[in-house]
Amino acid sequence: MAVGIVRDNIFLEHITDDYHPENSRRLEYIYEMLATIDKEGIIYAPPRRATHDEIALIHDPSYISSIAATRNKPQRRLDPDTVTSPGTYDASCMAAGGVLELIDMVMRAEIDSGFAFVRPPGHHAERARAMGFCIFNNIAIGARYLEKKYDMKRILLADFDLHHGNGSQHSFYKDATVLYFSTHQYPYYPGTGWYEEVGEGNGRGYTVNLPLSYGMGDTDYTYVFKEVLMPVADMYQPECVLVSAGYDTYYNDPLGGMMVTEAGFAMMTRMLLNIAEKHSGGKIILALEGGYDLKGLASSVKATLTELKRVPMFIPDKKETPSNAVVRTVESVKKVLTPYWGVF
């Protein structure tokens, strides 16, 4: 199985401070890890630059221009968490374009799946606002690109980052062509993502939030995917699967409070792959979001990649019981979703 990978030193040119958790060392650790992956089935894809028109599928043109104006300018703080540097604009355009390049390669059947190892991350970026380390919403731009260029009507966007992807949710909140599914620690930054947030208008029922309490682990996440995501996806029958792949639910992450291990990330990847193979001809594209324990980030990404290559590192060897807290959350979510999805 051919897996496309986007990696490029341009993404290291988005400079934050050394103490900032979202810094270039995140990709340096991943890029070093890639050398340990069997090269068979791996295709490295050079990123391209997303055009302003492509970025404007999600973002307001005046906002795009404001980010462009930071090019080659001294560091500027856009919010308490988010900064630009002289190279941020170029890196951001290439990050979005890297996702689009993988989409095109999947659609041309040059690869079966793809993972864009890019930064800045994207899922917090709103239409006209940078937020939470994010400049342009790379994966959301990819979803609109699939609609516009390939006339797709059913796209699953799954987000397993620690934080709720407010920007992604708001991009598609009134839209049935993108089913947004998010697991996230709650209450936590950015404060959105309660399970009663299910969409509006034509999009009602097409936002699925699983707000999880502190301390959830592999079994809890597997339970959520099995009980909610899989049955909804079977009804929705997505034409393509996109993933906001955040690794800050890792048990040792400095920003997180979850207990997911490499095996947990492998299992989530496997279930997303199963959805793609069942409904989308195997088409699945991931974009990197969070993850701030550097060694844990690299090892967890490796677990994801080996699943994409169909040579898994982790084989489930026992059944465990999910926590009472996650069972209660799942039951609440099912009750809210029942009017829209007749599988519960």
N, C-alpha and C positions, 0 to 999 in steps of 0.2 A: 504494500500500500504506500503510495507516494504522499509524503507530508511536506508541504511548502513551509519554509521558515523565512521570515523577514527579520534581518538583523543588519545594523549599519551604525558606524561610529557617529553619524549625524545626530543620533538620539542622545549621545553623551554630551552634546553641545548645549543642551538645555541645562543651564547651571543654576542650581539652588545652592544654599549654604551647606557646608560640611555637616552641620548639626541637623539639617533638615532631613526627615526620614525618607522623602522622595528625592533621592540623589542618584548620580550616575553610577555609583557602585552597584546599584540594583542590577543594572544591565551587564555590568562587567562580570558579576558573579554568574549570571545566566550564560553569557557568551563563553566564559571559561568552561562552564559545565557542558556546553554543546560539543566540545571536543571529546567528551567521554561517551557520546552517543554513537552507536553504530551508524556509519554514514549510509548504509544501504537503505534506500527508500526515502532519503532526505534530499530535498531540492531547495537550495538557497535562492531566494527571489530578491533581486534588488528592488528597494522601494522606489516609488515614483512620487512626484509632488502632486498633491491634490490641488485642483484649481479652486479659485474663489467661488466659482459657480457650484462646484461639487460640495465645498464646505457650506455654502449657503443653502444646501438642501436641509440643513438643520439650523444654521446660525444666521443671525441678522447681518446683512452686509456691512452695516456701520460698525458692528462689533468686530467683524473680521478685519476691517480697515484699522481699527484701533489696535489690534494685535500686530498687524503688519507694520504699524508705526513704531513698534518697539524694536524692529530689526536693527541690529548693530548699535543699539542704545544701551546705556548703563542699566544695571538691574533696577527693576521697578516692581513694587508690591501691588498686586491687584486686589488681594484680600488678605486677611491675617495669615493664611496658609499658602497662598499662591503667588509666585513671582515669575517675572520674565527676565531674561538675560539677553545679551546680544544675539545669541543663536537660537533663542526659543521659537521665534516665528518660523524659521526654516525647519526646525525639528518638528514643530507641530503640523506643518503642512505635509511633511514627509510621513509622519505617524499616521495621519488620516489616509494618505496615499498608499501607504504600505498595506493597510487593510483592503483598500480598493484593488490593489494589484493581486492580492491573494484571492479575492472574490472573482476577478476576471480569470485567473488561472484555474480555479475550481470549475467555473462555468465553461471553460474551454477543455475541460477534462485533462488538463496537464498535471494536476494533482488531485488527490482525493479529499484532502483536508489541509488546513493551514493554521499557523500560529504566528501572529505579528508581535515580536518582542520589541515594543516601541515605548517611547515616552516623549512628552508628558502623557499620563493616562487621560481618560476621557469621561467616565460615566457621570461625574458630577457637573460637567459643563452645561450650563443652561443656554437658551437661545441667544441671549445677549449678555452673558455674565460668566467670567471665569470663577471657579469655585473648587475648593477641596483638592488642590494640586493639579486640577484639570484645566486645559485651555480649549481644545476642540474635542467634541464628543465623537471619537474615532469610530466606535462600533455603531452608533446611531447614524452617522453619515453613511456607513456601509449598508445599513438597512434601507435607507432611502435610495441609495444607489441601486440596490437590487430591484426596488420597485420601478425606478425610472428607466434603467437601462435594460433590465431583463423582464419587466412587466410581472414581477412576482406579487401575489396577493396574500400570501400567508407565510410570514417569517416569524420564527421563534427566536426571541432574544432572551437568553438565560444569563443571569448575573449571580455568581456565587461569591462576590466580594464581601468582606466584613460589613461594609457600609452600603446603605441603600443608594441605588443609582438614581437620584432625583432628576438629573438632567435627562436620562433615558426615559424615565417614566413620563415626565412632562412632554417629551417629544412626541409620544404616541398615545397620550391619555384619551384622546377622542378618536382613535384610529383602530379599526379592526384588522388592518393589514399587517400589524406587528403585535404579536402576543408577548408582552413583557412579563417575565417571571423572575422574582428576586428573593433570595434568602439573605438575611442580614441581621446583625445584632441590633436589638431594640430594647429600650430606648438608647440611642447613640447618635452620633453625627450621621447625617444632617438633620435628623428629626422627622423625616418623612418615611413612608413605607408601612403604615399600619394596615392590617388585613382588610379593613373596610374601604381602603382606597382601591377601587376596582375599575376605574375608568368612567368616562362620561360620554353621553350621546352614542354615536355609532361604536365607540370604543368600550362601552360598558361591558364588563366581564372579561376584557382582554388585558387587564393589568392584574397580576396575581402576586400578592405580597405574602411572604412568610417571615414575619417579625419574630426572631428567636431570642430567647433570654440567654444571659451570660452562661458560658461553660458548656455549650453543646459540642458534641464530638462526632466521630465518624458515623456511628450507628444512627444518631439523630438526623444527620444530613441525608444519609441513605434512606431513612424512613420518609423524610419529607419528599424526596425525589420520587420514591416509589408510590407514595400515597396521593400526591397532588400533581407533580409535574408529568409523570408518565401517563396517567389517564386523561389529563387535559390535552396533552400533546397528541394522544391517539385520536381524540375527537377533532382537534384542530388540523391535523395532518400537514405540518409545515413543509414548505417547498425548500427551505434552507434553514439551517440552525446557526445562529450567531451566539457567541459567548463572551461576556465580560468576565475575564478570568482573573479574579483577585485572590491572592494567597495570604491575606492578612487574617484569615481565620485559623492559620497555623498555630499550633499550641504554644509556641514560644514567641509569637509576634509581639513587639513592644507596644503596638497601638491597639491590639485586640484583646478579647476576653474569651475566645473560643478555644476548642481543644482538638481541632482537626489535624490529622497526621498525613503523611504522604499517601498512605493507603486510602484515606478518605478522599483525597483529590483524585486518585486513580479511579475510585469507584464512581464518583460524580462524572468524570470524563467518560467512563465506560457506559453509563446510563444515557448520557447525551449522545454518544456515538450510536447507541442502540436506536434512539429516536431518529437520528439522521439516516441510519441505514434502513429503517422501516418505512420512512415517509419521504425522504429527501434525496434518495439515491446516494446517501452517504455524505452529502455536502454539509460541511461544518467548518466554520472559521472562528478562531479565538483571537482575542486581543488582550494584551496584558493590562491589568488595572493595578490593584494594590499588592502589598506583600513587602514587609520591611525587616524581617529577620533574614539576613542575607544568605546564610547557609540553608535555612529552611526554605527560602524562596527558590533557590537553585534546585534543591532536591525534590521539592514538590512539583516544580515545572518539569523536571526529568520524569517524574511519575506520570504526568499528563502526556508527555511526548511519547513515552513507551506505549501507552494505551493507544494513542493515535496511530502508532506503527503496528499495532496489533501484536506486540510482544510484551505483555504486561509484566511489571515487576512484582505485583502483589496479587495473590490469589486468596479470596476469602476462605477462612478455614473454620469459622465458627459463627453461630448466630447469637447476637446479643439483643437485649431488650432496650428499646428507646426510652428516654426519660419520660416521666409523667408530664413534665412541662411541655415537651415537644408534642406529645400525644394530644394534650389539651389544645395547643395552638393549631394543630392540623384539623382537629374537629371544628374549631371556630372558623377556620378558613373554608372548610368544606361547606359549612352552613351558609356562609356568605356567598359562595360560588354556585351553590345548587341551582338558583334560578337561571344561570347562564350555561352551566355545564351539567348535563343530565347523567353524570357518571357517579355521583356521590350519593 
